[in-house]
């Protein structure tokens, strides 16, 4: 994590009606810059679930056919003001962040059809369809943030068990209804 973001507290805030509009503007810019390189551009994470308390960070997933050539998406994202975080340890995605001084935004570039790409969409769709699960998740996040407000890694680790419980439930739901991702958000 870079020095500009190491002292940030983990803060969970009430859902903000502005988050979908913020994504819509970003999604439109991304679609314009990436064109057909982006097979999908989706609003993911907690800010994509109406009513769900969240860290006020817009998470965006860009689905691509392949990671190579990386410049097919890295160049356009750089031109749009996003910085590639090559030190990201998660090899299932390529990770980008806002430039210093810009609104906190996480961009996750993932291969279309991969587990990690599908996971993010299923998790979002399950929480959108199950307000009770979203409320449980908000409660867990608030508790974990209170216990680990100065340590993002500990916060993520503390809520991991519940996240995997939710994905287990989401998988059962997906099998019952024949879930498939809907159309791209942008």
N, C-alpha and C positions, 0 to 999 in steps of 0.2 A: 504494500500500500504506500502511496506517495505521501510526502510530508504534508501536503496541503489537506489531506483527509484523515490523518492519523488521530487528531484530537477531537474529531466529531463524536458527539454522543449518539447512542442508539436512541432514537425518539420515535415512538408510535403516536400518530395523530389520527383524529377522527377523519373519516372519509371526506374528501373534498369534491364537490361537483365539478370543479375546474379540471380535474385530471383527464377525463376523456377528451376534452377540447385541447388540452396541452398535447396529448398524444396525437390527435388528429392533425395538428399543425406540424409536429415533428414527422409523423408518418407520411404526410404529403411531401415534405422536403426530401425525406429519404427516398420515396418512390421516384420523385423527379431526378434525384442524383444517381440512383442505382439502376433505374429502368428494369429491364428483364433479368438482370443479374440476381435481383431479389425475387425468388419465386413466391415468397410470402413476406409480409411485414406485419407483425402482430404486437398488440399491446398485451403484455403478460405481467405476472407478478401481482402483488396485492392491490396496486392502484388501478388495476384493470377489472376489479370485482366491485360492482356498485355496493356501497354501504360498508365495505370492509376497511377497518382501521389499518393504517400502513405507515411505513417510513415514507416520507414525502419524496420518493425517488421514482421516476418513470422508467420502467423496464420495457425494452423493446427487443423482440426476437426477429432477426432477419434470417430467413431460410434460403440457403443457396444450394445449388446442385453439388458443388465440390469446393473444398478449401483452396485449391490451386487452380489457376494462379491467384494468389492472395491479393494482388493489385487490382483485380477485377472489382473488389469491394473496398479494399483498404484505401485506394486513391480517392474514390468518390466520397468515402466517409471522412477522410482527412479534409477534403475540400469543403465539406459541410460543417467542419469544426470539431470533429471527434478524433480522439487520440487512441491509437492502437496500444493496448497494454500487453506487450509481448511476454511479460513476466507472469501472466495469468497461468496458474498451475493446472487448470481444467483443460485437458487436451480435446474435449468433445465440443469445444467452441472457440471462437476467436472473439476477444472481448475488447470493447471500446468504451471510452468515457468522454464526457464533456471536456472542453478546453477549460483551463483555469478561469474562474470568474463567471462561468456560464451555469445555467440551471443543472442540478445534479440529474444525470441521465446515464443509464446503463444500457449498452447495446450488446446483445448476445447474438453473434453470427453462428448459426448451427447448420449442419447438413440436413437437407430435407429428408424426412422419413426416418431419421435417426431416433434412438430412444430418447435422448435428451431433448430433441425438438418436440417430439410427441408428448413427452412428460409435461413440459411447460404448458402446452395447450390443453391437455386433459385436466391438469391441476386447476387451471383457470376456469375451464368450463364446468367442472364439478362444483367449485365454490360458487360460481354464478347461479347454478341450478339448485344449490342446497344452502339456504340462508342460515340454517341451524349449524352446519359445519363451518361456515364462514365466521359465525359468532364465536364458536369454540376456538377457532384459529386465532381470532383477534384477542381473545382472553389469554391464550397461551403466549402470544407475541408480547402482549403488555406485561405479563408476569416475567417473561425472559428478559425483556428490555429493562425492567425495574431491577432485576438481579445482576444484569451485565451491561449497564448503561455506558460503561467506558471501554468495553471490549467487544467489538463486532464479531470476531471469530467465536468467542464464547457464547454470544447471543445466538448465532447461527447453529452452533453445536447443541445448545440447550433446547432449541425447538425442533431439532432434526427428528427425534423419535416421533413426535406428533405429526410432522410433515409426512413421514413414511406411513403412518397410520392413515392419514387422509388419502394418500395415493393408493393404498390398499383398498380403501372404500371406493375411491374413484375408479379403480380398475374393475371392481365388481359391478359398479353402475354402468361403466362403458360396455361391459359384456352383456348386461341385461338389455340395454337400449340400442346396442350396435353403434356406439358413438364413433363418429369420425369428425375431424376438424371441419368447421364451417369455412366460408370464404375468408381470404386474407383481409385484415383490417385496413390495409392501405395499399 
